[in-house]
Amino acid sequence: MNKKTSFFAPALIFSGLSLFLAGCSGPNLFQRLLNLGGQGPCAIVIVILDVIFLFELFNSSKSSGDKLIWALIIIFIPIAGCLLYYFLGRSKKVDD
């Protein structure tokens, strides 16, 4: 798989999923966790994506300040925060 395809395939899948979930926007991550059962499958998927991105963020080599800012963005703006972090915040892996 070449570099262009390896980037665009997950980006395309994630973008499609995000567009599907865009109609499910609303409360932040804390509010979703408190009422997870009453919000339906979209809320569950959004919470799972948020948790995945938070784990990825905290395992990254970013500074503590950057991690804090990205975590707040992901927590308080769940869908847009995940999209922003996916496209702008993740470190690019360079193959030798």
FENWOQUI-V720810 format. One record per pair of residues at least 24 apart in sequence whose C-alpha atoms are under 7 Angstrom apart, sorted by sequence separation. I is the first residue (numbers start at 1). J is the second residue. D is the distance in whole Angstrom. If there is no record, write none. Layout:
I,J,D ; I,J,D
//
This chain:
50,74,7 ; 50,78,7 ; 53,82,7 ; 50,82,7 ; 29,75,5 ; 28,75,6 ; 29,76,6 ; 28,76,5 ; 28,77,6 ; 29,78,6 ; 28,78,6 ; 25,79,7 ; 18,79,7
//
